Amino acid sequence: MRFTTPLSALCVLVSVVAAATPSLKVTSEALQTASDITKGNCYGAPIPPWLPGSYPGWYYGPQQFAPTGLACLVDSLLCFVLRLLLGSSFCPSGPVPTQTVTLTLTPTATSSSPVVTSTPTPQVPSPPSGYSWGYTNYTCATECWPPERYITFGIVINIQACADMCTTLPACKFANCYHDVNAGSGKNNTTLFTCSLFTVVTSIINATNCGNQQQQSLPAGKTRITDSYGLIKN
């Protein structure tokens, strides 16, 4: 049987998933979210993060910190459907990393309201298991040309979560985890990281994305880069 519309394919997938997993409540929302994450569209992030108009495709970390509108890769139903659609796992296995950064409250220069900032780390932390550092604590992020070497990017809770995403995708050889801070609000003063994945190992020479792009989400606003770490898969 041949299906001519994505909706037809989704309807069939609903039936397959419901029959295979009667304990899971299959929703059209979960299926639509999963259908937006494909290899062809860089897993929901078709524009690399160093180009104007980019937006993340997913989030990996505790559900309570998930940014609104992003697919949360700890949702068991979503991960199950993604595996059906992609033919392989996209959600990392194992325990979900938790926030380990010590937080303090400090006032901004223009407001008396407290904002969340991270306490400076006295030394470079050890890299996640199975990885080595390409660079650490930098103020620019990786650009990779040609863009075909870019896989995807999303939002993660910490560096370990970014490494877990790279480990899950066999094609990933290098990950860049950094704070991508908007000039206005949204991601400003958050502890969440941007995580971009690549098929080739790069170095600090390629870390030439120093921000100033206009983003469409989290929310709109120009960016600056801090706390950038390059992760080489061993």
C-alpha positions as CSV (number, residue, x, y, z in Angstrom):
1,M,0.0,0.0,0.0
2,R,1.3,3.5,-0.9
3,F,0.6,6.5,1.2
4,T,0.6,9.9,-0.5
5,T,0.5,12.2,2.5
6,P,2.4,12.5,5.8
7,L,-0.9,12.4,7.6
8,S,-1.7,9.0,6.2
9,A,1.6,7.7,7.3
10,L,1.1,9.1,10.8
11,C,-2.3,7.5,11.1
12,V,-0.8,4.1,10.2
13,L,2.0,4.7,12.7
14,V,-0.6,5.5,15.4
15,S,-2.2,2.1,14.8
16,V,1.2,0.3,14.9
17,V,2.4,1.9,18.1
18,A,-1.0,1.5,19.8
19,A,-1.0,-2.2,19.0
20,A,2.6,-2.8,20.0
21,T,2.4,-0.8,23.3
22,P,-1.1,-0.9,24.7
23,S,0.2,0.5,28.0
24,L,1.4,3.7,26.3
25,K,-1.1,6.4,25.5
26,V,-0.3,7.4,21.9
27,T,-1.2,11.0,21.0
28,S,-1.2,12.8,17.7
29,E,0.9,15.5,19.4
30,A,3.7,13.0,20.2
31,L,3.6,11.7,16.7
32,Q,3.7,15.2,15.1
33,T,6.6,16.1,17.4
34,A,8.5,13.0,16.4
35,S,7.8,13.5,12.7
36,D,9.5,16.9,12.9
37,I,12.8,15.2,13.9
38,T,14.3,13.5,10.9
39,K,17.9,13.0,9.7
40,G,17.0,15.0,6.6
41,N,16.2,18.1,8.6
42,C,19.1,17.7,11.0
43,Y,16.9,16.3,13.7
44,G,14.7,19.5,13.9
45,A,17.6,22.0,13.6
46,P,18.2,22.4,9.8
47,I,20.1,25.7,10.2
48,P,23.5,25.4,11.9
49,P,23.8,27.5,15.1
50,W,26.4,29.8,13.6
51,L,24.0,31.0,10.9
52,P,21.2,33.6,11.3
53,G,17.7,32.2,12.0
54,S,18.9,29.0,13.7
55,Y,16.8,27.3,16.3
56,P,17.4,24.1,18.4
57,G,15.7,20.9,17.5
58,W,15.4,19.1,20.9
59,Y,16.1,19.2,24.6
60,Y,17.9,16.5,26.7
61,G,17.8,16.8,30.5
62,P,15.3,16.7,33.4
63,Q,11.8,17.3,32.1
64,Q,11.1,20.2,34.6
65,F,13.7,22.3,32.8
66,A,12.6,21.6,29.3
67,P,12.2,24.9,27.2
68,T,8.6,25.3,25.9
69,G,8.1,24.0,22.4
70,L,11.2,21.7,22.2
71,A,10.9,17.9,22.0
72,C,12.1,16.5,25.4
73,L,14.2,13.4,24.8
74,V,13.4,11.8,28.2
75,D,9.7,11.3,27.2
76,S,9.4,7.5,26.9
77,L,6.6,7.7,24.3
78,L,8.3,10.3,22.2
79,C,11.6,8.3,22.3
80,F,9.7,5.1,21.3
81,V,8.1,6.8,18.3
82,L,11.4,8.4,17.3
83,R,13.0,5.0,17.2
84,L,10.2,3.7,15.0
85,L,10.5,6.6,12.6
86,L,14.3,6.9,12.5
87,G,15.1,3.2,12.7
88,S,17.6,3.8,15.5
89,S,17.8,5.4,18.9
90,F,18.0,9.2,19.1
91,C,17.3,9.5,22.9
92,P,20.3,8.6,25.1
93,S,20.0,5.6,27.3
94,G,21.0,5.5,31.0
95,P,20.3,8.0,33.8
96,V,19.3,11.5,32.8
97,P,22.1,13.9,33.8
98,T,21.1,16.4,36.5
99,Q,22.2,19.9,37.2
100,T,25.5,19.9,39.1
101,V,26.5,23.6,38.9
102,T,26.4,25.5,42.1
103,L,24.0,28.5,41.7
104,T,24.1,31.9,43.3
105,L,21.8,34.9,43.1
106,T,23.2,38.2,42.1
107,P,21.5,41.5,40.9
108,T,21.9,42.7,37.4
109,A,23.3,46.2,36.6
110,T,19.9,47.4,35.4
111,S,17.5,45.6,37.7
112,S,17.1,44.8,41.3
113,S,15.6,41.4,40.5
114,P,17.9,38.4,41.2
115,V,19.2,36.3,38.3
116,V,20.8,32.9,38.2
117,T,24.5,32.7,37.6
118,S,27.0,29.8,37.9
119,T,29.8,30.0,40.5
120,P,33.1,30.1,38.7
121,T,34.8,26.7,38.5
122,P,38.3,26.9,40.0
123,Q,39.8,24.4,37.5
124,V,38.9,22.7,34.3
125,P,36.6,19.7,35.1
126,S,37.5,16.2,33.9
127,P,35.9,15.4,30.5
128,P,33.0,12.9,30.4
129,S,33.9,9.2,30.1
130,G,34.9,8.3,26.6
131,Y,35.8,11.9,25.6
132,S,38.7,14.2,25.7
133,W,38.8,18.0,25.6
134,G,39.3,19.8,22.3
135,Y,39.2,23.1,24.1
136,T,37.7,24.4,27.3
137,N,36.0,27.5,28.8
138,Y,36.2,29.4,25.5
139,T,34.1,32.4,24.4
140,C,33.4,31.2,20.8
141,A,31.7,28.1,19.5
142,T,32.5,25.7,16.7
143,E,31.7,26.4,13.0
144,C,32.1,23.6,10.6
145,W,32.4,23.8,6.8
146,P,31.0,22.4,4.6
147,P,27.8,22.4,6.6
148,E,27.2,18.7,5.7
149,R,29.6,17.9,8.5
150,Y,27.1,19.4,11.0
151,I,24.6,16.9,12.4
152,T,22.2,18.8,14.7
153,F,22.0,21.0,17.7
154,G,19.7,21.2,20.7
155,I,19.6,22.3,24.4
156,V,21.0,20.2,27.2
157,I,21.2,20.5,31.0
158,N,25.0,20.1,31.2
159,I,28.2,18.9,29.4
160,Q,27.5,15.3,30.3
161,A,24.2,15.5,28.6
162,C,25.8,16.8,25.4
163,A,28.3,13.9,25.5
164,D,25.4,11.5,25.9
165,M,23.8,12.9,22.8
166,C,27.0,12.4,20.8
167,T,27.4,8.9,22.1
168,T,23.9,8.0,21.0
169,L,24.6,9.0,17.4
170,P,27.3,6.8,15.8
171,A,28.1,9.4,13.2
172,C,29.0,12.0,15.9
173,K,32.7,12.5,16.4
174,F,32.8,15.9,18.1
175,A,30.4,17.9,20.3
176,N,30.5,21.5,21.3
177,C,28.7,22.5,24.5
178,Y,28.4,26.1,25.4
179,H,26.2,28.9,26.9
180,D,24.4,30.7,24.1
181,V,23.2,33.8,25.8
182,N,20.6,36.0,24.1
183,A,21.1,39.8,24.5
184,G,17.6,40.2,25.8
185,S,15.7,37.6,27.8
186,G,14.9,33.9,27.5
187,K,18.1,32.0,27.7
188,N,19.8,35.0,29.3
189,N,21.1,34.0,32.7
190,T,20.0,30.3,32.4
191,T,22.3,27.4,33.1
192,L,21.1,25.4,30.1
193,F,23.7,24.7,27.4
194,T,23.5,24.6,23.6
195,C,24.9,21.3,22.3
196,S,26.0,21.0,18.6
197,L,27.1,17.7,17.1
198,F,29.5,17.1,14.1
199,T,30.7,14.2,12.0
200,V,34.4,15.4,12.1
201,V,36.8,16.3,14.9
202,T,37.5,20.0,15.0
203,S,39.8,22.2,17.2
204,I,39.8,25.7,18.7
205,I,40.9,27.0,15.3
206,N,37.3,26.2,14.1
207,A,35.7,27.9,17.1
208,T,34.9,31.1,15.2
209,N,31.2,31.5,16.1
210,C,31.5,34.2,18.7
211,G,27.8,35.1,18.7
212,N,25.9,38.1,17.4
213,Q,23.4,36.0,15.4
214,Q,19.7,36.8,15.4
215,Q,17.8,33.7,16.7
216,Q,14.1,32.8,16.2
217,S,13.5,31.2,19.6
218,L,14.4,31.1,23.2
219,P,13.4,33.9,22.3
220,A,14.5,36.2,19.5
221,G,17.6,38.2,20.1
222,K,21.3,38.4,19.3
223,T,23.6,36.0,21.1
224,R,27.0,35.8,22.8
225,I,29.0,32.7,23.6
226,T,30.4,31.8,27.0
227,D,31.7,28.6,28.7
228,S,32.4,26.8,25.4
229,Y,33.8,23.2,25.6
230,G,34.9,21.0,22.7
231,L,34.4,17.3,23.2
232,I,36.3,14.8,21.2
233,K,34.8,11.3,21.1
234,N,37.6,8.8,21.8
